[in-house]
Amino acid sequence: MNVPVAAALLGLAVSIWFGISAARELKRDVPGHSHNAAMIHVAMISMFVPFCLIVLVAYWNK
């Protein structure tokens, strides 16, 4: 396994972790800083996960 694939897998793992915690926070539906941060995390995940998948496809067999 090369460095880009390892970095993409690590990025996906971190995205899953932040996605789960953001979903839990948004489910609580309590306004405040944590709710705003969870909304930002969801937006960041929606941009970062496709990039990680593109890197995995591009570098999987190299």
C-alpha positions in Angstrom: 0.0 0.0 0.0 1.4 3.4 -0.9 1.1 6.7 0.9 -1.9 8.2 -1.0 -4.0 5.1 -0.5 -3.1 5.1 3.2 -3.9 8.8 3.5 -7.2 8.3 1.7 -8.2 5.4 4.0 -7.3 7.5 7.0 -9.3 10.4 5.7 -12.3 8.1 5.2 -12.0 6.7 8.7 -11.8 10.2 10.2 -14.8 11.3 8.0 -16.9 8.4 9.3 -16.0 9.3 12.9 -16.9 13.0 12.4 -20.0 12.0 10.5 -21.3 9.8 13.3 -20.7 12.4 16.0 -22.2 15.2 13.8 -25.3 13.1 13.2 -25.7 12.4 16.9 -25.3 16.1 17.7 -27.8 17.1 15.0 -30.3 14.5 16.3 -30.2 16.2 19.7 -31.6 19.4 18.0 -30.2 21.8 20.6 -29.2 25.2 19.2 -25.7 26.4 20.0 -22.1 26.1 19.1 -22.1 22.3 18.9 -25.0 22.3 16.5 -23.3 24.9 14.3 -20.1 22.9 14.4 -21.9 19.7 13.4 -23.5 21.5 10.4 -20.0 22.6 9.3 -18.6 19.0 9.8 -21.4 17.7 7.5 -20.4 20.2 4.8 -16.7 19.4 5.1 -17.5 15.6 4.9 -19.5 16.1 1.8 -16.5 17.7 0.1 -13.8 15.5 1.6 -15.2 12.0 1.1 -15.5 12.3 -2.7 -11.9 13.4 -2.9 -10.7 10.4 -0.8 -12.7 8.1 -3.1 -11.1 9.7 -6.2 -7.6 9.2 -4.7 -8.4 5.6 -3.8 -9.5 4.9 -7.4 -6.5 6.7 -8.9 -3.8 5.1 -6.8 -5.2 1.7 -5.8 -2.9 -0.4 -8.0 0.1 1.9 -8.3 
